[in-house]
Amino acid sequence: MKCLRTVLLILTLCLSNFSLAQTAIITGVVLDENNIPLVDVNVSTETKGTVTDKDGFYILKIISEKKTSITFSHIGHEDVVLIDLILSSNETFEFNPILKEGITQVDGVTVSASGEKRVVGITTISPEVIRRIPGANAGVENILKLLPGVNSNNELSTQYSVRGGNYDENLVYVNGIEVYRPFLIRSGQQEGFSFVNPDLVQNLTFSPGGFQAEYGDKLSSVLDITYKKPLEFSVRANASLLGLSSTLETISKEKNLSTITGIRYRNNSVLVNSQQTKSNFNPTFVDIQSFLNYRISNKVTLGILGSYSLNDYQNEPLTRQTNFGTLDDPKALLIFYEGREKNRFQTAQGAVMWSYKPHNQLNLNLTTSLYHTTEEEYSDIFANYELGAVDTDLNSDNVGGAIGTRGIGSQFNRARNDLDALILNISHKGSYSKNSELLEWGATYSHEDIRDQLRESEFLDSLGFSVRPPRQEFENNQPNEAFDEPIIPFDGVSAQNFIKTNRFSGFTQYSNKLEWLGHHMYYNLGIRAQLWTVSGKNVAKSNHTIVSPRGQFSIKPNWDMDMLFTFSGGLYQQPPMYRELRDREGMVNTDVKAQKSVHTALGNEYSFLLWTRPFTLKSELYYKKLNSVNPYTLEDVRIRYAAANNAKAYAYGAEIRMNGAFVPGTESWFGIGYLKTEENINERGYISRPTDQRLNFDILFQDYVPNIPNLKMYLNLVYNTGLPGGSPSYADPYNFQNRLRDYRRADLGISHIFVDANTTYPKKHWLHGFKELNIGFEIFNLFNNQNSITNTWVRDVDSKREYAVPNFMTTRVLNLKIGTRF
């Protein structure tokens, strides 16, 4: 550690800075029993204080990482005392107390110094951590991939799998609005952004399974994002070699209207050009999002969320050389390309949210949202390949190149795919609370209108002969006998689908907190139901219904140790979206049923002090039994389903995560997870599923130089054992159970924070106008590991064997960045 800090000190020429105590903010509105804002309420700690304005609004800075008691007092009302509040650095905590006559209220809130809030089955992550941690796709998903049970072997993608599920099995909400994955994207390098803009995030919670009935019908996980309600005018700007972003926060003088708007631009050239395929790459990834919150009255609030994104991806591949094999038998694949790939993904989404709170116990919400995407995938790629040995003669001018050709061939890929999707949602949610009891309910109507034209073909040529699909009807005896049938693609799909789906879903759940023999207990019981109808052009109309009971239970024993035990589970069912209805030939099967998973999880959370600093150790065991499984193949980030419920599967595993202040004033963690998931297709026996990750190990570590606390380091390390490597087209997956190499990656970020909430400068200083200023650099794939995501399959002319040639990901890349806020 001393060595690291010395190196960091030498690397950076630093300015002198005033190092002040770390702070956090508590804010909210103080009301009386009639929900009328109270003016001139005293809000005070032992050392600081403020008063509410005419709207009952207050804001108070407190010392972070330290227990603080806050008192709300007003003439004619009894005090409200908030005890033992612990906030992390730069955190904003909202608390809206109600002052009553004749009763003193004492509320205990525990928010650990590491940002962990005690909610059953939920992990809470600080937005500041999200913005700081380095990664090729820095943001929310970059942090999720460092959690046990969450896996991703593709740094170019924001997609992730959870406990053996695929990308389509994850729920994502932003301010209660469900977010959808693109339909046609097949490669991680075609993704510009995640929908979630990290500069707009206020709260983030994540559950890897066993979640409550209020969340939708998916099998694996829930990511629930809340965007900010600004407290002051602010402008944020960030720039790096990968792109630009800017955020504008506004609030009216009366503090009843606030807006936050973010715009982002990204160019992945720095990352993609580090891959082994050399190309002319011209991408444009742009998006803009805005959230407006208007408090019409003390009882009614209006929210509007709008977003627009454009991914214009153009790529002209030139050459590629991949060396693979063993030390005794090294091989090389050399490819020369012609043609280009042009994809365009344009998405717009809008939502209006009404919230009505007639009294303190009852809350009613109505939300309408409209999602529209148009996606185009056009490509004509011609590739000539040469398979041979590797020249290992160090004196040769061609050392490392291909020699001794053993296979020559060509491949032509063509795609003309167009998709237009419109999704409408209307939902109502409500809650009623009384003492420690809480009743919640909701109902949603969804309409999906999908128009899809799929035209893909792949032609293979070997030594002048067109390779036909390996099916019985195409057997021939060339070149001994003439074969004059027309040339057809080795793999081809042509389909046109117009599909409409109507869904009616609802839920109700009841939760309560109680005490038994000094032990604190919490439980939640709920049930979901969904009815959906699928219809369309030239397909049979079908109706389906599902019911999903779920429950969570936790107990905090009355022990000296701060220990919490949790149990969650239920029947989780996933009705098919359009992608799951479409088979590998492009045809739609409306009879596809919901996939079912009986999910149980048993967890433990132990909070303790180590080196006088707070730490938390979390562990969890889980098991999932899946029926009516819809098998799929996974290539990069494209999923293709069988569109048939002809398999069963299971997944089980264990996870351990320890987080806390390993270095004072910072949050770090390490986690380890084990997963095994297999499926049985048509009763042929169990084989590994495409997401059978097995072992996962990750570390997120933050540090700083003691004498220069504003010089900070962020390091994340990931190790995953290899995923199944897939199989060639038309091949039986039961005959191809080889695995990709293990995934190892380290990303390092070092930045100097010149200005933040804890560092100020006098008016005449050149940094006085900044609220935040930081400059730094990131090194992606620090140790330059060769990681692969898929295989390219090529044929040896002599032995007729097919070789799995790994498609390697990005190499070591340097990124410079600067961030400001005014």
N, C-alpha and C positions, 0 to 999 in steps of 0.2 A: 504493500500500500504506500509506504514511504517513497519507494522508487517511482510509482505511478504519479504521485503528486509532484515529485521533483521534475519528472518529464513534462508534465502539464505546465509547470511554472516556467520551464525553459521555452516551451513552444509558443507562449503568448507574451506579448509586451502589453502590460496592463497599466491602466490608470488607477490612481488612488480613489477609493470609494468609501462612503460613509456606510458602515454596516450597522443597521438598526434591527430591532426585534422584529421577527416575522409576525405579520398581522393577518386577520381575517375579518369578514364583514357579516354582521347580522342585520337583517332588514325586514320590513313588513308593514302591516297596517294594524293599529290598535282600535278595537271596536267595543261598544257597550253591549248590554244584553239585547238591545233592539237592533243590533248590527249597524249602528250609527257611528261613524268615525269620531274619535275623541281627540280634541285639541289640547295641546300643552301637557301631554302625559310625560312624566319624567321617566326616562329610560337610562339606567345607570348601573355601572359596575363599582368595584371598590375604588377605582382610580379615574374613571371616565364617565361621561354622561351626555345626554342630548334630550330634546323634547320633540314631540310629534307636531307636524304642521296642521293646517286647517283640514286636510284630508285624512288625518290620522296616520300619515306616513312618517317613518323614522328610518334612519340608517346610522349604525354605530360600528366603529372599528374596535376590535378587541385583540388581545395577544393570542396568537395561535399556539397549538401544541401544549396548551395549559388549561387546566380546569378553571372555569369562570362561572360565577353566579351573576345573573342579571335581574334587576328588579324593575317592574313597571308599576308606577304609583300615580294616583290622581285623586284630587279632592272629591269626596263623596263616593269613592269606590275603594274596595280593598285591594291590596297589592297582589300582583302576579309575580312569582319568583321562579325564574328558570335556573335550575341548579346543575352544576357539574357539566357544563357545556364545553366540549372539546372540538375545536375546528382545525382543519389542516391549513397550511399556509395558502393565502390568496383565495380561500374558499368563501363563497357567498351562501349564507344559510337564511332561509326565509321562515319567520315565525310570526303568526298573526294571533295574538292573544285577545281574549274577551274579558274585560274587567266587569266583575259583578259586585253587587252591593252586599256587604256583610260576610263575604266568604273570601278567605285568602287561598289562592290556588298555587300549588307548588308542582312544577312539572320537571321531570328529569329526562334529559336528552343526552344520549351517549353517541358521539361521533368520534371515532378513534383518530389518533394523530396520523394514521396511514390512510384515512379517508374511508374506512370501512363502516358502513351503517348496518345495524343489526336488523335485517329483514330475512325471513325464512327463505332459503334457496336462492337468494339474490346476491350478486357481487356488485358493489358500487365502486366506480373508478373516477378519480378526480379529473375534470376537464383539462387542468393544467398539465397533468402527466401525459394526457393524450397529445397535446400540442408539442411537447418537448421531446418525446421519445423518437429516435431516428428510425427510418425505415424507407424502403423504396416506395411504398405506398403509405406514407406517414398519415396517421389519422386513427379513427376509432378501431378499424379492423386490425391495424398494426399492433394495437395493444391486446385485442382479443386473442390473437394468435399466440400470445405469451401466457395464456391461461391454461391450466390443466384441462384436458378433455377437448380442447380446441386445436385443430390441426390444419396446416396448410403447407404444401411443398412448392408454392409458386409465389415468389416475391413480386411478380408483375401483376398479380391478381388481388382483388379485395375480397374474393370469395373464401369461405372457410367451412370446414366440416366439424361437426360436434358429436362426439361419442358414437362414431360409426355412421352417422347420417351423411347425406350428400348436401350440396349447396341449396337445393330446393326445399330442404326440410327446416330452414331457419326463418323465424319470424323477425321482422324488423319494423319498429314503430318510431315515428317522429311526431311528437305532440299528439299521439293517439291515432295517427294516420299510418296505415300499412304501406310499406315500401316494397316495390317489386324488382326482381332481377330482369335484365335484358333477356330477350328470348333467343336471339340468334348469335350472340357473341360466343365464339368458339376458342379464343385464345386470350390469355391474360394480358398480353401486350396490346390488345385492342381496347382494354378498359382504361378510361381516362381517370375517373374518380369513383369513389363510393358516393352514394346519394348524400350521406351525412357529411356536412361541412363542420370540421372540428372547431373552427373559430366561432361557431354559433351555439355550441353545446353548453348547457348549464348543468344538466344531470344526466348520468348514464347508469343504467342497471342492466345486468345480464344474468340469465339463468340458463345453465346447460342441460336442463331437463327437470321433470317433475314440477312444472310450473302450474299456476293457478288456472281456474276455469275462465277467468276474464280474458285471457289471451286466446288467440285464434287456434285453428285446427292444423297444427304442424306437429311433426314427430320429434324434433330434436331440441331446439333452443328458442329463446326470446331475447332480443336486444331492444330495450326501451329507452328512447332518447327524448329529452326535453330541451327545447331551444330556449335561449335566454329571454328574459324580460329586462331590458336595460334599465339601469339606475341613473345614468348620466350620459351626456353626449360624448361620443368617442369615435375615433377613426383608427383602424388597424390596417397595416400593410405589411406583406411578407413577400420576399423575393428569393429565388434560388436558381440554380442551373436547370432545375426541372420545371419551373413555372412561377407564376405570380398569383397573389390573392389579396383581396382587400375586403374589409368589413366596416360598415357604417352603423353605429348605434345612436338612436335619437330618443328623446323623451320630452313630452310637453311640459310647459311651465306648471300646469296643474297636476302633473304626474299621472294622468289618467289615460294617456296615449303614449305608446312606445313602439318603436320599430327597430328591427335589426335586419340588415341586408348584407349578403356576402356574394362576391363574384370571384371565380377562380379560372385560371388558365394553366394548362399543363402541356408539356412536350416531353415524351418519353425517349427522345433520341439518345440521350446520354446513356440510358439503361440498355435499350435495344441494340445500339451499336456495339455494346460490349459482348454480344452473343457471337457464336461461331458463324452464323449466317450473316454475310455482309450484304447490305442492301441500301437503296435510296429510300429513306424513311421520312414521310411528311405527314405527321399527325396534327390534328387540332382538337383539343379537348377543352371545352368551355362550359361553365354552368353559372347560373345566378339563382339565388334563393332569397326569399324575404318572408319575415314573420312579423305580423302586426297584431298588437294586443291593445284593445280599447275597453276601459272600464266605464260602461255606460252609466251604471249606478252601483250602489253598494251590493246589489243583488245580481246584476246582469253584467256579463263580460263577453265581448266579441273577439274572436281570434281569426286571422286570415293567414294562410300559409300558401305561398306560390313558389314554383320552381320551373326552370327551363334548362335543359342540357343538350349539348351537341357534341357528339364524338364523330369526327371526320377522320377516318383512318385510311391512309394510303401508303402502300409499301411495294417497292420494286426489288425483290430479292436478286442478288447477283451470283454469289458463290458461297459454298460451305465446305469445310473439311472437318471431319470428326474422327479422331483417333480413339480406338477402343480395343477391347480384347484383353489379353494377359501379357505379362512380361515375356513369356516363352513364345507366344503367338500373337503379336500385335497386328492390328488391322486398321485400315483407314477407309473412310467413305468420302469421296470427293464428288460434289454436285455443282453443275453449272445451270443457272436459271435463266429463263426468259419469261416475259410477261409481267403482270402486275396485279395487285390486290387492292380493291377499293371498297371500303365499308363505311356506311353512314348510319348512325343511330341518333335519332332526335326524339327527345322525351319532354313532355310538359305535364305538370300536375298542379292542381289547385284545390284548396280545401277551405271551408268556412266552419268555424266552431263556435257554438253558443253555449254559454254556461249560466245557469240560473240557480241561485242559492236563496230560496225563500226564507230559510232560517238556518241556524248553525248546524243542525243535525242532518238536513236534507240538501243534496246536491244533484242537479239534473243537467245533462249535457246532450246536445244534438250536434252531429257532425255530418257534413256532406263533402265528398271529395270526388274528383274526376281525374283519371290518369289516362294519358294518350301517348302512344309511342309509334313511330314509323321507323322501320329498320330495313336497311338494304345491305346485301352482301353480294358483291360482284367480284369475280376473280377469274383470271386465265393465267395459270402458272404451268410452264413447260420446264421439266427438269431432266437433264441427262446426268446419269450417275455412273461412277466407276468404283468398284469394290476391289481392294487389293491389300497387299502387305504394307508395312510401314518401313521406310528406309531408316535404319538405325546406325548407319555408318557416320560417325561424327566428322569424318573428312569429306563427306559427300556434300555437293552444293544443294542437294535435294533432301537433306536430313529432315526427318519428320514428315516427308511427303509420301505419296502413294506410289508403290512399285508392284510389279508382278500381278497384273490385273487378273482377278478371278471372276469378275462379274461386270457386265456392261448392260445398261438398260436405260429406259426413259419412262417418264411418267407425265401425264397431262391431266391437270385438275381444272375443272370449270364449275363455276357456281353462278346462279342467277336467282337469288332468294330475296323475296319481298314479304314483309309482314307489317300489318296495321292492326294495332290492338287498342281497344277503348274499354276502360273499366270504371264503372260508377259504383260508389258506395254511399249508403245513407244509414247512419247508425245512431242509436240512443243508448246512453249509459246513465245510471243513477246510483246513488248510495244514500243510505240512512244509518246514522250512528246514534247510539244511546249508551252512555257510560263506556264500557269496554267492548260492546257488541257492535258489529258492523255488518249490514246487509247490502249487497251490491247486485245489480242486474244490468242486462243489456240486450239489445236486439239489433240486427244488421240485415240490410238487403243489399245484395251485390249483383251487378249485371256485367257480364264480360262478353264482348263482341270481338272475335278474332278473325282476321282475313289474312290467309297465309298462302303464298305461292312458293313451292320448294322445287328447285331444279338443280341437281348436282350430278356430276359424272366424273369418273376417274378411269383413265385408260393407261394400261401398262404395256410396255414393249420390252422384249428381251431378245437380243441378237436378231432383230428384224421381224420377230413374230409377235403378234398381238396376243397378250395373255388374257384368256377368257376366265370368267368366274369359275371357281372349282366346284361346279355342280355337275351332276350326272349327265344332264342333257347336253353339256358342252364338251364331252370327252371326244378326243380325236387322236390320230396317229401321225401327226405332223413330225418331221417332214417326209416320212416314208409314204404317206398317202396325202393326196391333195384335200384341202378342206376349204371350200369356197363359200361358207356361210358369211353373212354380213358381219362387219366389225361392230361389236357392242362393248359398252364400258365394263370394266372389271367390277366396278361398284357404281351403281347409278340409282338416283331417286328422282321421281317426278310426281308431284301431287299438287292439288289445289284444294284448299279447305276453307269453308266458311262456317264457323262454329259460334254458337251463342250459349251461354250458361247463365242461369238465374239461381241465386243462392239466398236462402233464408236461414239465418242462424241466430241463436240466442244463448244466454247463460244466466245463471244465478248462483251466488255463493254467499256463505255465511261464515264469519270469523269471530273469534272471541278470545279474550285474555282472562285468565283466572289464576287463582293461587290455591295450592293444595299442600297442606302440611309444610308450609314455608317454601315450597317449590313453585316457581313461576312457569306457567304453561300457556301455549298458544296453539290454536288449531284453526284450520280453514277447510271447509267442505263445499264443493261446488259441482255443477254439472253443466255440460254444454250439449247442444243439439244442432244439427244442420240438415236441411232438406235442399237438394239441388236437382236441377233439370238441365240436361244437355240436349241440344237440338242443332240442326244445321242442314246445309245443302247435301243431298245424297247420303245422309246418314240416318240411322234409326234414332228416334227420340227415346230418352231413358230418364228414369227418376230414381233417386237414391236418398236414403236417410241414415244418419248415424247419431249415436248418443255416447257421450264421453264423460263419465264420472271421474273426479279428481279430488285429491285431498293432501293436506300438509299438516304436520304436527311437530311441535318443538317443546322441549322442556329445559329449563335452566335450574338445575338442582341447587338447593340451599347449602352449597359447599363453600369451603374457604377458597378453593380454586374457581376461577371464572370460566365455567364450562357450559357449553350449550350442545344439546343433542337434537338432531332433526331427522324426520322421516317424511318422505313424500312419494307419491305414486298415483297411478290411475291408468285408465284406458285412454290412450292418445291415438286419434285417427286423423289421417290426412286425405281429404277428398282430392281427386286429381284436378290439376289445372290443365290448360291446353297442352303444355309440353308433355305431360304424362299420358295424355290420350293419344298422342301421335307415335306410331311405331317406327321401326328403322326403315321401312319402305315409304314413310310419309303418310300412311293411311291412318284415319282416326277411328278409334274403337270407343264408342260411347258407353259400352258396358263395363268399362274399367271401374272397379270399386275402390273405396278408400283403403289405403294401407293401414294396418292396425299394429299398435305397439303397447304391450303391457309394461310400463316403466316403473321400477321401484328404486329408490335411492335412500341410503342410510348415511348420515353425516355427523361430524363432530367438529366443534369450533372451540378452541382453547386460547384464551387471551391471558397474557402474562407479561411481567416485566423482566427484561434482560438488559444488563448494563444500565439499569434505571430508565430504560426506554421501553415503550409499548410494542409488543409483538403479538401476532395472531397466527395460530397453526390450524389450518383447515384440512380435513380429510373426508373422503366420501367413497362409498362403494355403491355400484349401480348394476342393474341387470335389466335388459330389454328383450322381451320375446315378441317377435314380429310375425304376423300372418298376413295373408293376401298381399304379399310383397310383389311389387312391380319391378322386375330386374332391369338393370341399365348398364350401359358402358360409359366410361368416363375417359375423355381425351382432352387434355389440358383442362379447360373449364366447360367444355361442351358435354352435356348429358343427353344420351339417346336411350329412350325407354323401349322395352318390349311391348308396352301397352297391353299387358296381360297380368293378371294376379295369379301367376303360376309358380310362386316360390314362397318359402318360409325362411326365416333367418333368426339370428340371435346376436346380441352384443352384451358384453360384460366388461367391467374394468374397475380400476381403483385410481384415485387421485389424491395427491398431497400437495399443499401449497403453504409456504410460510412467508409472511410479509411483515414488514415493520421498519423501524428507523435503524437500520444497520449502521448508517452514518447519521448523526444527529441532524434533524431538520429536513431529512429526505425520506422518501419511501422506496423501498426495494423489495423484491420477492424472488423466490425460486420455487419451481414446481416440478413434479414428476408424475407421469401418468402411464398407466398400462391399459391397453384396449385390445380386445379380440372380437371380431365380428365375421360371421360366415353365413352363407345362404345355401339353400338346397332347392335347386330348380328342377321341377318335374320329377321329384323323388329320385334324383340321380346321385345323391350324396352331397355332403357339405364341402364347399370350397370358399376361399377367401373372397370377401366382397371388395369392390374397388377402393373402399376407404379403410381397409384393415391395416391401421397404422402401427399397431402393437406398442412400441415404446416411444414416449415423448418426454423430453427434458428441456426446461427453459429457465432462463435467468433474466431478470430486469434489475439492473444495478445503477444507482445514482451516487455520485460522489462530488466533492469540491476540494479545492486547495485551501487548507486551514487559514493561511495568511491572506488569501484572496477568495473569500467565500462566494463571490459572484462569478468565479471561473468554475464552471460546472461540467461534469462528464456524465453522459448517459450511454449505457451499454446494454444491448440485449443479445442473448445467445440462445440459439434454438438447435436442438438435435432431435430428429425424428428417424426412426427406422424406416426402411424403404417400403413404398406402397407396391401392390401388385402392378406389374408392368403392362397389363393388357394383352391383346392378341391381334394377329393380322385380320384383315377383313375376311368374313365368311368362316373364320376359324372357330373351332369349338373351344370356349373358355376353359373347359375341363382339361384340355390338353396343354394349356399355357398358364402355368401358375408361378412363373418366374417373377422376381421382384426387382424394382429399381434400386439403385444404390442408396445408402442412407443419406438423409438430408442434414447438412451441417452449415450453419450460417451465423455470422456475428456482424452486427451493425454498431458502429461507434459514432457518438456525437459529442463534440466539445464546443461549448459556447461561452461567451463572456457577456454577462448581463450588466450593461452600463446603467440602465434605469429600470426600476420596477416600483411596485407599491411601497417597497421598504427602503428605497434609496432616492433622496431628493437633492436638488441643487438650488442655489440662490438664483435670483432673477437674472443677473447679468451673466450667468454661466451659459455656455453654448448648449448644454443639455437640459436647460430649464424647461423648454417647451415640450419635451417628451414625457409621456406617462410610462412608456416602456421603450427600451432599445436593447437589442441583443444581436450579436454577430457571432457566427461560428461556422463550423464545417462538419460534414458527416462523411464517414467512410463505410460504404455498403459492401458486404461480403469481405470483411476485414482480412480473413486468411485465404481469400481467393479459392474457395472450395468449388469443385465442379459438381453442381447439383443438376439432376435431370427430372423432368416432369412426365415425359412420355418416351416411347420408342418409335423409331422409323424402321420398318421391316424391309430388308433387301434380300435378294436370292443369289446364292452362289451357283454359277453355271455348272461347275464340276460336280459338286456333291448334291446339288438341288436343295441344300439346306437353306433355311431362312434365318438371318441374323437380326437380332434386336439391337439396333444402333441407337444409343441414348441421345435425346435432344437436350443439350445442356442449357442451363439458365445463365443468368448474368454473371460476369466476373467482378473483380474489384472495381469499384466506381467511387470517385470523389465528388462530393456535392458541397457547394458553398451556399450560405444562406444568411439573410438579414431579416429581422423582424422589428417593427416599430408600432407604437400606438400613441395617438395624440389626444 
